[in-house]
Amino acid sequence: MVHCNGVCRIDPFPLGADDSSDRLLILRVVRAEHEIDALLLPSTWRRGSARRARARIRLFRACQAQILCGERSCTRRLFPPRGLFAAGKFDQYKRYIPYATLSQASRPWSVRFLVKSEAEVDQWRHTLREAVGPNGQLIVSLIPEVEFIIGKPAARSRPAAARRQNRFQLVFRRFICAFARRHPLALFLDDLQWLDVATLDLLERLVTHPEVRTCCWFGAYRDNEVSPSHSLLRTLETIRKAGARVQEIVLAPLVLDDVGALVSDALHCAPEHVRP
């Protein structure tokens, strides 16, 4: 504020620069850099096409599964802009609903293709119809948005439960492969300690199947809630024996500097002021 000849003049200033929120907002994501480096995908995912990525990923492993142990999970920044990223979170109160989390994870990137040009949508319509064949209703029941791409599937008689499950797993694998052949696909599933039996069986078949090439599987679970007899650990052992690479990364508790950075960011002050 400047006084000149009895007139008060206020110089321009940015609005809200010194305002404080009436709510505590924690915006910083504290990361353990060593663990994040272990999660980063091959450079071809971040700079190239699906075809180039497919060639390189085979050198690492056709199917990879990375498991996070602890209570901090990976973020979308780990994945390439040209790739497809899907994320879902298991719920302890929905663990008896088969494939509920896969539905949650798949819907956003299915909708993504609806905003493309008509020519691109036609291409995907042809690709997905070819992938699902006469069993499109199995996918539409899980991901209703797919109907806007492939159209209303023809009704089919319901087979016995065992045959229906096998048919769904086959069709879902083809559906995933249809996307993964053109875009590297990363699937992240959180809270695996609560996953349902049907999804567990499907993931085992997907991760170990040679057709599922350009997919990278990520998961997170709370190791204090997974006992040695948990079905998740038994499935991981089966996946290892099938030749797939499973990398487990144990996330340690945050150190003092991490907590200081978190608090100073939330309170908008220097780290040395919050350290005490």
N, C-alpha and C positions, 0 to 999 in steps of 0.2 A: 504494500500500500504506500503510495507516494502523495505527499501534500505539496501543492504548488499554487501560490497566490490564493490561499484559502480554499482551494478546490481539492477534494479528495479523489485521487485517481487510482484504480486498481489495475495492475498489469495483467495481461492474459495468463491463465494458469490452467493446467489439466484438471478437469473435474474428477472428484473422487479419489485423487492421488493419495490422500492421507486418511481416507475413510476406513473405518473398521466394521466388519460384519458383525451382526448380532448373533450369528451362528458360528460354531467352530467348524471350519472347512479344512479338511486334510487333503491337499491336492497332490502332494508328492508321493510317488511310488518308490520306496526304497528297495534297491535291488542288490543282490549279491553278484558282483560282476563275474566272478569265477564260474558260478553256476549258469549265469546267462550266456557266457561264452560257450559253455558245453551244449546249450540248447540251440544256438544259432544254426540255421540250415545251411547247406552247401551254397557257395556263392552263385552257382548257376540259377538257383531259385530266385535270387535277388536281382539278377541282371538279364536273364534270358527267357527263352520261350519254354513251353512245356516239353517240346521235343528235346531241346538241349538239356533240360533238367533231368529228363528221363534217362538219358544216356549216362549222365554223371552219377545219378543216384544209384544206379545199378552197381557202380563201383564200391559204394559204401555198403549197401544192402538193398535188396529189392523192397523189402518191407522193414521199417524201423519202428520201434516203440520206445518212447522215452517216458519214464515214470518219475514224477516229482514226489518226494516224501517230505511232508511238512505242511505248513499252513499258508505259504505264499505260493502263488501260481504264476505261470508264464503269461505274458501279455501279447497283444496283437502286434506290437512293434517288432517281434521276433520274426515275423513272416513277410514274404515278399509281396509287393503291391500287385504284381501280375498273377500271383497265385490266388487260390481260393482258401479262405479261412473259415472254419466252422467251429463253434464252441457251444458246449452244453454243460449243465450242472445237475448232477443227480440230487434227488431230494429224499430224505429219509422217510417222508410220509407218502412218497409215490413209488417206492421201490418195488411194489407189487403190480405196477402198470407197465407191461412190456413195451420197450422201445420209446418210452415217453421222452427221454432225454435226447435220443437220436432225432426225434421229430423236432424238438426245440432247436437243436443244433443245425438241422438241415434247412429249415424254413427260410432263414434270412438269405442264404445264397441261392436258393431257388427263386425267390422273389427278385433277386438282382437281375436275372435274365429277362424279366418282364419289361424292364425299362430300356432295353436295347432296341435297335432299329428293327423294323419289320423283317428285313432280310435276315438279320442275325437270329431273330426269334424263330423264323422258319427253319433255319439250319439246326437250331437246338431242338425244335419240334421233331424234325426228322431223326436226329441222333437219339433222342430219348425214346421216341416210339419204337425205334429199332432195338434199343436196349431192353425195354420192358416187355416188348411183344404183346401178347394177349393178356398179360398179367398187370396191366397198368393200374387197376383198382387197388392192388396191394400197396403200391407206392402212394397213390392218391389218399388212401385211408390214413397213411402215416404223415404225408405232407400234402394237405389239401391244395396248396398253391400250384402244385404241379399240373393240376387239371387245367389251369389257364394256359399252359404251354402245350400239352399233348391233347387236350380236349377230353370230353367225358368218355371214360373207358367203357367197353362193352361189359355187360354183366356176365359173370361166370358162376357155375355151381360151386359151392363150398366143399372142398375135399376134407378128408379126415384131418384131425388136428396135427398129427405128425407130418403128414404130407404138406399141409398148409405152411407149417414152419419151415420145412426144407425149401418149398417153393419161394417163400418170402426171402429167405437168405440168398437164394440164387438170384432173384430179381433185384434185390437191394445191391448185391455185389455188382451186377451189370450196370445198375443205375449210377453207383459211385464211379465205376470205371469209365462210364461215358463222360463224366466231368473230368476225371483225372487224366484222361488221354490228351486233353487239350489245355488243361490248366493244372499245374502242381497243386495238390490239395493237402492242407494241414488240418487235422481234426484234434481239437483239444477238449477233453472231458474232465471236469472237476468233481471232486468228492467221490472218487471211485469206490470208497468203502461202502457206499449205499447203492451201488449199481444193481439192476435187476438181473435175474438169471438168464432171461432171453437175450438181453443185450450182451451179457458176458459171453454167451455162446456164439453170438453173431460176430463180435469183435475178434474172438479167437480165430474164427474161420476167415475173416477179412485179412487180418494181419499175416496169416500164414499162407494165404493163397497167392500163387505166382502171377495171377492176372492183375492184382492190385499193385501197380508199379509205382506211379508217382504220388504216393500217399505217405505222409509222415504222421505218425500217431503220437499224441502227447496226452498224458494223464497226470492227475494229482490226487493224492489221497493222504489222509491223516494217519501216519503210521502207528499212533497210539490207539487207533480204533480198528486196526487190522491185526488179528492174531495169526499165529502160524497156520491155523487150520482154516483161515478165511478162503473162500472160493476164489477171490482175486489172485492170491498168491499161488494157488494150485494151477490156475489158468496161465499165469505168467511162466511157470515152470514148464507147462506143456508147450507154450509158444517158443521158449528157449530150445527145447528138445527138437522142435520142428525146424530149427535153423535160423529163426528170426533173431535179430539183435535187439536185446532189451537192455537199455542203459538206465540205471537207477541213480538219481542225484538226491542226496540227503541235504535238505536245507537246514542249516543250523540257526539258532536264535539270532536276532539282530544284536549287533555289538553296540557299544555306547555311542560311537560316532554316528551310526545309522539312526539311533533314536534321537540324538541331538539334531540331526538334519531334519528329521520328521517334525519335531516339535518347533524348531526355529522357523520352518516354512509355514506351519499352521498359525504361529503367533506373529509372523512377520517381523522378526527381529534376528539379530546376529546370533550365530551358534554359541559364542562365548557368553552371551547373556542368559541363555537357557541351560547351560551346562550344569550349574549348581543344582 
